[in-house]
Amino acid sequence: MEQRLTNSKRRLGLIGFGAFGQLAAGALARDFAIVAHDPNPAARMAMHRLAVTPAPLETVAASPIVVIAAPVSAFGQIAAAIAPHLPPGALVCDVGSVKMAPAAILDAALPGHVRIVATHPLFGPQSARDGVAGRKIALCPLRGASARPVERFLARRLGLDVIVTTPEQHDRELAVVQGLTHLVARAITELGPPQTRMTTLSYERLMEAVAMVRDDAPEVFAAIERDNPFAADVRAAFLDRLTVLSAANRDQRRAAGSDCAQSQ
Amino acid sequence: MEQRLTNSKRRLGLIGFGAFGQLAAGALARDFAIVAHDPNPAARMAMHRLAVTPAPLETVAASPIVVIAAPVSAFGQIAAAIAPHLPPGALVCDVGSVKMAPAAILDAALPGHVRIVATHPLFGPQSARDGVAGRKIALCPLRGASARPVERFLARRLGLDVIVTTPEQHDRELAVVQGLTHLVARAITELGPPQTRMTTLSYERLMEAVAMVRDDAPEVFAAIERDNPFAADVRAAFLDRLTVLSAANRDQRRAAGSDCAQSQ
């Protein structure tokens, strides 16, 4: 597949041209003639700026490869809208931050002749601002025999570290990896601006993590925390540990009394 | 002061030879003849390994410069024990992770002829494993005119970024910087081993922060969370944000029903 891809530019339809759609377009432009659809005016301007051809949804869906880079909450609507227009044997990929729900939606809504490979690029505009090479991507083969060529293209042509997994295993691990990180980042951001004067190296690392995800679209946070079926349990366990630790310190402080903790 | 320090090795008494005392001894050995006291057998072995002279507490306290590198909870006992042995005009410094409680204890317990400069090196064995130069240290001038020479020594001789502040301002800022970081790190550590396969860059940064403080002595965590009078409020505000965010995602998931979030 990668030979064909690199010798002639096949058309690739991109549905959704937000922050990640734009990143994907940049990474894929060398190998594909990209047509994109996004009703958002800011997204249309971004297409113009990045020389990506805007097109109606039906035209984009009629491509041999279709990549859905839209919020997970829109997947049902998008899958139903593109289903009648997909050409026989088309390859449909998504880039959502969860995999179980999108996999189920695409499998249920897309015609039997369509091949489906679900992916989750484990990076974003912040963490891949120096390029996507070396970054990780999770890949779930769902339907058809297209996963291996896609895997080879991502690994050899884009330089990505491809992790082949199942939607459930993905969502279990990412409930920790993204569920914890984005929750902590959001809560810390809401507490106010970061300290910059008396900082420790560990606090600086923590704030680097916060800065990387702070500006993610609200839909990304929703997908990670709301649409991942394992995220609620991870949050609950984390909150439980924090509550116990916090209470233990409060009790110790009371027990210490005027000894040293409250001596001033 | 730094001229004298570098021309002849003055005696420096180090009270406490745990992880940070050992780090301090390494950084100060070029300029001082260090005698140390720590009743812990492991600490005595570390002194032998680092060629630092062990001595009784009275001998260590009889030095012109005394550095207390012990848990904050032991400060009252240590201050009372060393007070009668400190020579006239002795300089006493501490390196505790909070500053209000130690400042009050030292000021109350040490004789009037003793000069006091409280410090908080904003690094530890993990974050300063490549050396202390370039790292930050908070410095609170408490009593006597010794703060400026100490500041110059720390900046010019050790290459530290010295931040002069008050105990209260220090504790207010560090309640966020260390209070949040150590609480998050402890809670995440208790959840289990870190994910290593499908990781994002932001999660990796978060886990770097965790790894830097994970092995700190329990006394360090206690000082940061229990002995800092502002830490409880920071923890409460953080827990409140987390609880609100967690509940909002749970409610949204319920509202979404079988739409997409629970479609598999």
Interface residues (C-beta under 8 A of the other chain):
Chain A: V72 S73 F75 G76 M100 A101 A103 A104 I105 A108 H120 L122 F123 Q126 S127 R135 K136 A138 I163 T165 P167 H170 E173 L174 V176 V177 Q178 L180 T181 L183 V184 A185 R186 A187 I188 E190 L191 Q195 R197 M198 T199 T200 L201 S202 Y203 R205 L206 E208 A209 V210 M212 V213 A222 E225 R226 D227 P229 A231 A232 V234 R235 A236 A237 F238 L239 R241 L242 T243 L245 S246 N249 R250 Q252 R253 A256 D259 C260 A261 Q262 S263 Q264
Chain B: V72 S73 F75 G76 M100 A101 A103 A104 I105 A108 H120 L122 F123 Q126 S127 R135 K136 A138 I163 T165 P167 H170 E173 L174 V176 V177 Q178 L180 T181 L183 V184 A185 R186 A187 I188 E190 L191 Q195 R197 M198 T199 T200 L201 S202 Y203 R205 L206 E208 A209 V210 M212 V213 A222 E225 R226 D227 P229 A231 A232 V234 R235 A236 A237 F238 L239 R241 L242 T243 L245 S246 N249 R250 Q252 R253 A256 D259 C260 A261 Q262 S263 Q264
